[in-house]
Amino acid sequence: MKIMSNLLKDSRDEWLVKTTASINNVNPIIDRIMDDESVESVIMTNKEGAPILTNINLTSATNFGIALSRLGVMTQICITEVDPLDEVLILRVNTKKMEIMVAPHREFNIIVVQHGRHKLKQKTE
């Protein structure tokens, strides 16, 4: 998407156009992730953790978004202290029931919640 700077009113308009273009590039990837049978939910949030796109109820998406955006910020701070030139690409959290992956981006985060691996093994047996 080409940005026509003379048509934009201020920097917020330009930010909105760039963010929308980024989200549109990511949408096919999200659709492919949602097709996987082990995926329970996919949540796209803004930087504050508010859901932009989700396939679960809004309350759960908001809870996941806010909690994991805080965790992502803390993780990035820790990584930066260890190596200032490094950055977090994917944050992966395993629990007994589920596996959560967070892919941070400058403008938004993508959160994928999957069934736990041991749960999938039990299902196939």
C-alpha positions in Angstrom: 0.0 0.0 0.0 1.4 3.3 -1.0 0.9 6.2 1.4 -0.1 9.4 -0.1 1.4 11.9 2.4 -0.3 14.9 0.9 -3.8 13.4 1.6 -3.1 12.7 5.2 -4.1 15.3 7.8 -1.6 14.6 10.5 0.9 11.9 11.8 -2.0 9.9 13.4 -3.5 9.3 9.9 -0.2 8.1 8.6 0.2 5.8 11.6 -3.3 4.4 11.0 -2.5 3.7 7.3 0.8 2.0 8.1 -0.8 -0.1 10.9 -3.7 -1.1 8.7 -1.3 -2.2 6.0 0.7 -4.3 8.5 -2.4 -6.0 9.7 -3.6 -6.7 6.2 -0.2 -8.4 5.5 -0.6 -10.6 8.6 -4.3 -11.6 8.1 -3.5 -14.6 5.7 -1.0 -15.9 8.3 -3.6 -15.7 11.0 -6.2 -17.5 8.9 -3.7 -20.3 8.3 -2.9 -20.6 12.0 -6.6 -20.7 12.9 -7.1 -23.7 10.5 -4.8 -25.9 12.7 -6.9 -28.2 14.9 -4.6 -27.8 17.9 -5.2 -24.0 18.0 -7.8 -22.9 20.5 -7.7 -19.2 19.9 -5.8 -16.5 18.1 -5.8 -12.9 19.4 -4.3 -9.8 17.7 -3.9 -6.9 20.2 -2.6 -3.4 20.0 0.4 -2.5 22.1 -1.7 -1.8 25.2 -3.2 -5.3 25.0 -6.7 -4.4 23.7 -8.0 -7.0 21.2 -8.2 -5.9 17.6 -9.0 -9.3 16.0 -10.0 -12.5 17.8 -11.9 -15.7 17.5 -12.9 -16.0 21.2 -15.1 -13.9 23.5 -14.0 -10.3 24.1 -13.5 -10.7 27.9 -11.1 -13.6 27.5 -9.3 -11.9 24.7 -8.8 -8.8 26.8 -7.5 -10.7 29.8 -5.0 -12.6 27.6 -4.0 -9.4 25.8 -3.4 -7.3 28.8 -1.6 -10.0 30.8 0.6 -11.1 28.0 1.5 -7.6 26.8 2.9 -6.9 30.3 4.8 -10.2 30.3 6.2 -9.3 26.9 7.4 -5.9 28.0 9.1 -7.5 31.1 10.7 -10.2 28.9 12.0 -7.6 26.4 13.5 -5.5 29.3 15.3 -8.7 30.7 16.6 -9.6 27.2 17.8 -6.0 26.6 19.7 -6.1 29.9 21.5 -9.3 28.9 22.2 -8.1 25.3 21.2 -4.6 24.2 21.2 -5.5 20.6 18.9 -8.5 21.0 15.1 -8.5 20.8 12.2 -11.0 21.6 10.8 -12.6 18.5 8.4 -15.1 20.0 7.6 -15.7 23.7 6.4 -19.2 24.4 4.8 -20.3 27.6 3.8 -23.9 28.4 1.3 -24.9 31.1 -0.3 -28.2 32.0 -3.4 -27.3 29.9 -2.2 -25.1 27.2 0.7 -23.6 25.2 0.7 -19.8 24.6 2.9 -18.1 22.0 3.2 -14.3 21.7 4.7 -12.7 18.6 5.4 -9.0 19.3 5.4 -6.4 16.6 6.0 -2.6 16.8 2.3 -1.9 16.4 0.5 -5.0 17.6 1.0 -8.5 19.2 -0.3 -11.8 18.0 -1.2 -14.4 20.7 -1.8 -18.0 19.8 -3.3 -20.4 22.4 -3.0 -24.1 21.7 -3.9 -27.3 23.5 -1.0 -28.7 25.6 1.2 -31.2 23.8 0.5 -33.9 26.3 -3.3 -33.4 25.7 -2.8 -33.9 22.0 -0.9 -37.2 22.6 -3.6 -38.5 24.8 -6.2 -37.7 22.1 -4.4 -39.7 19.4 -3.9 -42.8 21.5 
